[in-house]
Amino acid sequence: MNNLVSQLKIIPLAITPLLILLGLSGKAWAAIIIFESRVSFNEAIDDRFPLLIKQVEGWDTVPAGTIIPSGTTFNNIKYTLTRGDAIVSDGGIPVSPPNDLFFTNAGLPFPDDFLPTRDTITFSFEESIIAFGISFNTFATQTGDYTITTNLGDVAPSFFEPSIPGATTGAFAGLISDSPFNAVTIDAIAFARYGLDDLTFARSASVPEPTSILGLLSICSLGLTLKRKKIS
């Protein structure tokens, strides 16, 4: 088990509300809920936070082969890659057909997988968001093989989730935070190539107050992972 996963703690449902309330005393705290599946992530946003504005970028409205140059904005999201450009492809196993996202192999005009420990991609948002989730087209299915990290420094690991029913490949990572953030970086720990699909994010119509963490209590019945981070 890697260092990231060892720092996470599954908090029993019965004591979760108490731990959250303790975090509200004294100085300000930021809290995130880490999701182990896309289903629970979407249920939390759609059913328990109906006032959130959710958007999904599945790269299905543009033709395969569309290149999104690093440093440019596409559908109100800025793409920044460590090398090459992002490219829409229909050659993977997408969560929502026909397309998913790969990169152009340092500028060559054909799709290639993101390479672990070498390639990262950062998605930046014009308006601050409080929820982010994304699916991985990958053979690396162990918890924490991939990570998503917000610009506030909060980290969520990936969990195995089949890309399509019955598949033995695929992963998902997602979180909801009580503190707005405006960028997320995708990185890999496992040495396995990967693509991306169904980038999902949500924002609030107004900037949440610190006490908005109380709203997170309504998600606790999902039996999720909670991580708290103190803000200095």
C-alpha positions as CSV (number, residue, x, y, z in Angstrom):
1,M,0.0,0.0,0.0
2,N,1.5,3.4,-1.0
3,N,1.9,6.4,1.2
4,L,-1.1,8.1,-0.2
5,V,-3.5,5.3,0.5
6,S,-2.1,4.7,4.0
7,Q,-3.0,8.3,4.9
8,L,-6.6,7.8,4.1
9,K,-9.1,6.5,6.7
10,I,-12.4,4.9,6.3
11,I,-14.6,6.5,8.9
12,P,-17.5,4.5,10.3
13,L,-20.9,6.0,9.6
14,A,-21.8,6.2,13.2
15,I,-19.0,8.6,14.2
16,T,-18.5,10.5,10.9
17,P,-20.8,13.5,11.9
18,L,-19.0,13.9,15.2
19,L,-15.6,14.0,13.5
20,I,-16.8,16.6,11.1
21,L,-18.3,18.8,13.8
22,L,-15.1,18.7,15.8
23,G,-13.3,19.9,12.7
24,L,-15.4,23.0,12.7
25,S,-14.3,24.2,16.1
26,G,-11.4,26.7,16.3
27,K,-9.6,27.5,13.1
28,A,-11.0,26.9,9.7
29,W,-10.8,23.4,8.2
30,A,-11.3,22.2,4.7
31,A,-12.9,18.8,4.2
32,I,-13.2,16.6,1.2
33,I,-15.2,13.4,0.6
34,I,-13.5,10.9,-1.6
35,F,-15.6,8.7,-3.8
36,E,-14.9,5.1,-4.7
37,S,-17.3,5.0,-7.7
38,R,-18.8,7.2,-10.4
39,V,-22.2,6.1,-9.3
40,S,-21.9,7.3,-5.8
41,F,-20.2,10.5,-7.0
42,N,-23.1,11.3,-9.4
43,E,-25.7,10.4,-6.8
44,A,-24.1,12.8,-4.3
45,I,-24.3,15.6,-6.8
46,D,-27.6,14.9,-8.4
47,D,-29.6,13.7,-5.4
48,R,-28.0,15.4,-2.4
49,F,-26.7,18.6,-3.8
50,P,-29.5,19.7,-6.2
51,L,-28.4,23.3,-6.3
52,L,-25.0,22.4,-7.7
53,I,-24.4,23.1,-11.4
54,K,-22.9,19.9,-12.9
55,Q,-21.2,19.6,-16.3
56,V,-19.7,16.5,-18.0
57,E,-17.0,16.7,-20.7
58,G,-16.9,13.3,-22.5
59,W,-15.3,14.6,-25.7
60,D,-18.2,13.1,-27.6
61,T,-19.4,16.2,-29.4
62,V,-16.3,16.6,-31.5
63,P,-14.8,14.3,-34.1
64,A,-12.1,11.8,-33.1
65,G,-8.7,13.2,-34.0
66,T,-9.6,16.7,-32.6
67,I,-6.4,18.1,-31.0
68,I,-6.6,20.4,-28.0
69,P,-3.2,22.1,-27.8
70,S,-1.7,22.4,-24.3
71,G,-2.3,25.8,-22.8
72,T,-5.5,26.4,-24.6
73,T,-9.1,26.4,-23.4
74,F,-11.7,24.1,-24.8
75,N,-15.4,24.2,-23.6
76,N,-14.4,26.5,-20.7
77,I,-11.7,24.2,-19.5
78,K,-7.9,24.9,-19.9
79,Y,-5.7,21.9,-20.7
80,T,-2.1,22.0,-19.6
81,L,0.1,18.9,-20.4
82,T,3.7,18.2,-19.4
83,R,4.4,17.3,-23.0
84,G,2.4,17.1,-26.3
85,D,-1.2,18.0,-26.7
86,A,-4.5,16.4,-25.8
87,I,-6.3,14.5,-28.5
88,V,-9.8,13.1,-28.8
89,S,-9.8,9.4,-29.8
90,D,-12.3,6.7,-30.4
91,G,-9.7,3.9,-30.0
92,G,-10.1,3.2,-26.3
93,I,-12.8,1.8,-24.1
94,P,-14.8,4.9,-23.2
95,V,-17.3,5.1,-20.3
96,S,-19.6,7.0,-22.7
97,P,-18.9,6.1,-26.3
98,P,-17.6,7.0,-28.8
99,N,-14.7,9.1,-27.5
100,D,-12.2,9.5,-24.7
101,L,-9.0,11.6,-24.3
102,F,-5.4,10.7,-25.0
103,F,-2.4,12.8,-26.0
104,T,-0.4,13.4,-29.2
105,N,2.9,11.8,-28.2
106,A,4.8,15.0,-27.8
107,G,3.4,16.6,-31.0
108,L,3.1,13.7,-33.3
109,P,-0.4,13.8,-34.9
110,F,-1.8,10.5,-33.6
111,P,-3.3,9.3,-30.3
112,D,-1.1,7.8,-27.6
113,D,-1.7,6.8,-24.0
114,F,-0.6,9.1,-21.2
115,L,2.6,7.6,-19.8
116,P,2.8,7.1,-16.0
117,T,5.4,9.0,-13.9
118,R,6.1,11.1,-17.0
119,D,2.9,12.7,-18.2
120,T,0.5,14.8,-16.2
121,I,-2.5,16.9,-17.3
122,T,-4.0,19.8,-15.4
123,F,-7.6,20.9,-16.0
124,S,-8.2,24.5,-15.0
125,F,-11.6,26.1,-14.7
126,E,-12.8,29.6,-15.4
127,E,-15.1,29.5,-12.3
128,S,-14.2,27.8,-9.1
129,I,-15.7,24.3,-8.6
130,I,-16.3,22.1,-5.5
131,A,-16.6,18.7,-7.1
132,F,-14.5,16.8,-9.7
133,G,-14.5,13.2,-11.0
134,I,-12.9,11.4,-13.9
135,S,-12.7,7.9,-15.3
136,F,-9.5,6.2,-16.4
137,N,-9.2,3.8,-19.4
138,T,-6.5,1.6,-17.9
139,F,-5.3,-1.9,-16.9
140,A,-4.1,-0.4,-13.6
141,T,-6.9,-1.1,-11.2
142,Q,-5.3,-1.0,-7.7
143,T,-6.4,1.7,-5.3
144,G,-4.2,4.7,-5.7
145,D,-2.7,3.8,-9.1
146,Y,-3.8,7.3,-10.2
147,T,-4.4,10.5,-8.3
148,I,-6.3,13.7,-8.7
149,T,-4.8,16.7,-6.9
150,T,-6.6,20.1,-6.5
151,N,-4.7,23.4,-6.5
152,L,-5.4,23.5,-2.8
153,G,-3.3,20.3,-2.3
154,D,-6.1,17.9,-1.6
155,V,-5.6,14.5,-3.1
156,A,-8.0,11.6,-4.0
157,P,-6.8,8.2,-5.2
158,S,-8.4,6.1,-8.0
159,F,-10.4,3.0,-7.3
160,F,-11.2,0.1,-9.7
161,E,-14.4,0.7,-11.6
162,P,-15.1,-1.1,-14.9
163,S,-15.1,1.1,-18.0
164,I,-18.0,-1.0,-19.2
165,P,-20.1,-3.7,-17.4
166,G,-18.1,-6.9,-16.9
167,A,-14.8,-5.4,-17.9
168,T,-11.7,-6.0,-15.8
169,T,-10.2,-2.7,-16.7
170,G,-11.0,0.9,-15.7
171,A,-10.8,3.2,-12.7
172,F,-12.4,6.2,-11.2
173,A,-11.3,9.1,-8.9
174,G,-13.6,11.8,-7.5
175,L,-14.0,14.2,-4.7
176,I,-16.3,16.9,-3.3
177,S,-14.8,19.7,-1.2
178,D,-16.2,22.4,1.1
179,S,-13.6,24.8,-0.2
180,P,-13.8,25.9,-3.9
181,F,-10.8,25.1,-6.1
182,N,-10.1,25.9,-9.8
183,A,-7.6,23.3,-11.0
184,V,-7.0,19.6,-10.9
185,T,-3.9,17.6,-11.9
186,I,-4.0,14.0,-13.0
187,D,-1.0,11.9,-12.2
188,A,-0.1,8.2,-12.2
189,I,1.8,6.1,-9.6
190,A,1.4,2.7,-11.3
191,F,3.4,2.1,-14.5
192,A,0.4,1.6,-16.8
193,R,-0.6,3.7,-19.8
194,Y,-4.1,5.3,-19.6
195,G,-6.7,7.5,-21.3
196,L,-9.4,9.6,-19.7
197,D,-13.2,9.9,-20.0
198,D,-16.2,11.7,-18.6
199,L,-14.6,14.5,-16.8
200,T,-17.3,15.7,-14.4
201,F,-17.3,18.8,-12.3
202,A,-19.8,20.9,-10.4
203,R,-19.9,24.4,-9.0
204,S,-22.1,26.3,-6.6
205,A,-24.0,29.4,-7.6
206,S,-22.3,31.2,-4.7
207,V,-19.0,30.7,-2.8
208,P,-19.7,28.3,0.2
209,E,-19.2,29.5,3.7
210,P,-17.0,27.4,6.0
211,T,-20.1,26.0,7.7
212,S,-21.3,24.6,4.4
213,I,-19.4,21.5,5.4
214,L,-22.5,20.6,7.3
215,G,-24.1,19.8,4.0
216,L,-21.5,17.1,3.5
217,L,-23.1,15.2,6.4
218,S,-26.0,14.2,4.0
219,I,-23.5,12.2,2.0
220,C,-22.2,10.2,4.9
221,S,-24.9,7.6,4.4
222,L,-23.0,6.5,1.3
223,G,-20.2,5.1,3.5
224,L,-17.5,7.1,1.8
225,T,-13.9,8.1,2.6
226,L,-13.4,11.4,4.4
227,K,-10.1,13.4,4.6
228,R,-9.7,16.6,6.5
229,K,-7.0,19.2,5.9
230,K,-6.3,22.2,8.1
231,I,-5.9,25.5,6.3
232,S,-3.2,27.8,7.8
